[in-house]
């Protein structure tokens, strides 16, 4: 394996962690605006996104 393959794996690992967090933040903000309960849904979905990101990253590391 050369350096390019390792770089691609590190980038993919980071994306596996950050994409669920970003999507869950967007969903939390949207729900907060819809129901007018600002920090509640954002905090709940942020925690769920972090947990999901950790599971995705662990699964990606175990696979590779």
VENHU-V854657 format. One record per backbone hydrogen bond with DSSP energy under -1.0 kcal/mol. CO is the residue of the C=O (numbers start at 1). NH is the residue of the N-H. E is the energy in kcal/mol with one decimal. If there is no record, write none. Layout:
co=CO nh=NH e=E
co=CO nh=NH e=E
//
This chain:
co=2 nh=6 e=-1.5
co=3 nh=7 e=-2.2
co=4 nh=8 e=-2.3
co=5 nh=9 e=-2.0
co=6 nh=10 e=-2.3
co=7 nh=11 e=-2.4
co=8 nh=12 e=-2.5
co=9 nh=13 e=-2.2
co=10 nh=14 e=-2.1
co=11 nh=15 e=-2.4
co=12 nh=16 e=-2.4
co=14 nh=18 e=-2.5
co=15 nh=19 e=-2.2
co=18 nh=22 e=-2.5
co=19 nh=23 e=-2.5
co=20 nh=24 e=-2.2
co=21 nh=25 e=-2.2
co=22 nh=26 e=-2.1
co=23 nh=27 e=-2.2
co=24 nh=28 e=-2.5
co=25 nh=29 e=-2.6
co=26 nh=30 e=-2.2
co=27 nh=31 e=-2.6
co=28 nh=32 e=-2.3
co=29 nh=33 e=-2.3
co=30 nh=34 e=-2.2
co=31 nh=35 e=-2.6
co=32 nh=36 e=-1.3
co=32 nh=37 e=-1.1
co=39 nh=43 e=-2.2
co=40 nh=44 e=-2.2
co=41 nh=45 e=-2.8
co=42 nh=46 e=-2.0
co=43 nh=47 e=-2.2
co=44 nh=48 e=-2.2
co=45 nh=49 e=-2.4
co=46 nh=50 e=-2.2
co=47 nh=51 e=-2.2
co=48 nh=52 e=-2.6
co=49 nh=53 e=-2.7
co=50 nh=54 e=-2.2
co=51 nh=55 e=-2.3
co=52 nh=56 e=-2.6
co=53 nh=57 e=-2.5
co=54 nh=58 e=-2.5
co=55 nh=59 e=-2.4
co=56 nh=60 e=-2.4
co=57 nh=61 e=-2.5
co=58 nh=62 e=-2.6
co=59 nh=63 e=-1.9
co=60 nh=64 e=-2.0
//
